[in-house]
Amino acid sequence: MATIFTKIAHGEIPSWKVAENDEFYAFLDIAPLAKGHTLVIPKNVEDDYIFSLDEKTYSGLCAFARKVALALERAVPCKRVGVAVLGMEVPHTHIHLVPLNSESDMDFRKQKLELSKEEFSAIADSILREYEKL
């Protein structure tokens, strides 16, 4: 059975896409730590542990996440983009990219932001535009 992230990547569940290629997909987290909090996933591999991925998929995912992070940094004002791989909440490898202005911005225990559909859409569009320029 497909994971929720596979369904998102294949368009079966709506998301705020920020980047995509044939193998990988990036979209806004619906419970973000910060505006622009993005999840990056492999589209066709449902392994739930990043270090179990084959080398090609792992390397490709990291390269894709780097490009998304560069676009995110251009689109959302921040000092840098933080990276986390937790993988405990959804059984599908995913990388969190979080715009940071301080280390506390990366605390997954803090209350998540509540954004409107319009805010999500505007942020996603902004990141996607920057991604397409790279």
Secondary structure by P-SEA (a helix, b strand, c coil): cccaaaaaaacccccccccccccbbbbcccccccccbbbbbbccccccccccccaaaaaaaaaaaaaaaaaaaacccccbbbbbbcccccccbbbbbbbcccccccccccbbbbbcaaaaaaaaaaaaaaaaac
